[in-house]
Amino acid sequence: MLGAPLLAGRGALRSGVGRCTLFIPEPLVVSALSAMPSATAVGFSGFAPTELTHDRPTIDAAVIGPGLGEDKKGWRDAYTLIKRCRLPMVIDADGLNALAKGIKTMTRPKDLSKAVLTPHSGEFRTLAKAVGLNADPDNPATRKPAAYELAQRLRTVVVLKGANTVVSDGSDVWQCTCERPVLATAGTGDVLAGVIGGLLAQRAADPAQWNIAAMDIACIAVEAHASAAEVWQKRNRAEAGMLAEELADLIPEQLRPLTQSDGSA
């Protein structure tokens, strides 16, 4: 599925990264670069987890999962990549399903402290079940404790997407108050994953300038994502019909005041 990684890449580029590299099957490289000439691409004949487990001086963070699919070899390779990747990473979409399956059937990852997980409620339930957590991600009264508990169990940052997205690192919790119906559109989650990944990459490349925690990065991305949707609604006087790429293209104007006010970029 080519659309998802392209949208994640677009989100990353709109976040301000200097370069976005797509790791995609070799037959899709030409199509990908035709659709996104601002990106670069690395093609592979099979899923190649070693591409991101060795030092690559041009890559500072990774987004794992968008467009991956759920075939048996694919999720096993993705889980291997998650366990071995030494970069800050966003785990999204089928990367989350691979993580849940791997936790249940293989050796549990020793360290997810560099990861940001971005599940919607269905993916959250799958992950929660894998770690033995009984939590309701849909009830407005329990969304915050649900995200908090999963973040604690996995020792990572959890972004529980949906109406009033919740972010937690297992010691603190924050909830976005900007709820926009247009975000219930295919591909908007891929854009968010890319924005978070892009901000993580900028922090890794310049930690002195971006002296903030991964949870703060996630909160900034979620707020900019929701604010961009709000701007689209006001400009178009509509609550439906937004395309995910239109959302991505509104990210820079929303992201700049957030990062400036935080003093981090």
Disulfide bonds with the S-S distance in Angstrom:
none
